[in-house]
């Protein structure tokens, strides 16, 4: 299955929308997209996981690497609209104790301070 990843400006953050399964074949695309955002100066990132029905350990690794990269530059990574199967993986691996998870994107965006204009 192909993975679709897109980014847009959110309220005080960048929202990355992901559609498709995150596995060994597609996780590098997510990791590369997130790294490009960090390299471009994005520091507050919400990953919209509403369209992700499956996630394996390679995707977990991509999210943890991104979390650490953002934390190193005083940034923050959050996940939103995580589907039950994916949420179970995050819970079993205790990633949900490190990365904040919100029910939906607007709720996640509300936790970020408004960006200075």
N, C-alpha and C positions, 0 to 999 in steps of 0.2 A: 504494500500500500504506500502511496506517496504521502509525503508530509508537506503540509502547507504551514509556513510560519510568516507572520506579518507583524510589523510594529507600528504603533501610533502614539502620539502624545496623549497622555492622560492628565488627570488633575494631580499635579505635583509628582508625576511619575511617567515612565514609558510603559505602555501595555503591549505585551507580546502575545498575540493570539496564535494558538497551536491547534491544528486540525490533523488528525490521523494518529496512528499508533507510533509510540516511541519505543524503538527497539535498536538492536545493534546496527542495523542498516540506516536508520533515520536519526538517531541521537546525535551524530556528528553535525548534522545540519542545524539542530537546535543549539548545540554548544557553540558552533561558529557564529550563528546569528547573535547570541547573547554576548559573546566575546567582542564582536564588532561594535555592539552598543556600548560596552564598557570602554573600549578603545576610543570611541567617539565622545566619551565624557558623560554618558548616562550613569547615574548613580542610584536611582530609585526605579526598580523594575518590578512589575507585576506580570506574571505569566498566567494568561487565561487558558485554563486546561479544560474548558467545557467540551471541546471537541476531541479529547484524548480518552479513548476507551481502554487502552492497554499501555503499560509502561514496564520495561524490564530494568535490570541492574545498570545497564549502560546509560539509560536515561537518568537514573538516580545519580550516577556519577557526574553526568553533565550538570545537573542541578546543584549538586554539592560543590563542584568546582566553581560554578558561577556564584553561589552563595559566598564562598571564601574569597573570590576575587573582588566582589562588591564590598564585603566586610573590610578587606584590606585597604580600601579607599574611602572608608566611612560611608559606604552605600548600604543598600538593603534590597533583598529579594523576597517577594511574596508570591504565593500561588493562589489562584482564585478559581471557583467553580470546578473543583476537583471531583471527578466521578467516583462512585463508591469503590469500584475495583482498584482504581489507582490510589485512592485514599487508603485502602487496606495495605497496599504495598508501602506507602509512606509511613503508616503506623507500625507495621511489623518491623521495619528497618529503623524506626525512631527518628526518621528524617522530619516528621511532623513536629518533633520537639525542638527542632533547630530553625526550620523555615516556617514562617507564619502562613497559615492557610485560612482563606476567607470563603464564605459561601458564594460570593459573586464579585465581579470586578468593581462595581460602584462601592461596595463595602470596603474592599481593599484600598481603593483610591482614597477613600475618606480618612484612612489612617496616615496618609502622607501629607506633610505640610504643603500648602500651595506654593508653586514655584514663583520666584521673584520675577517681576516683569520689568 
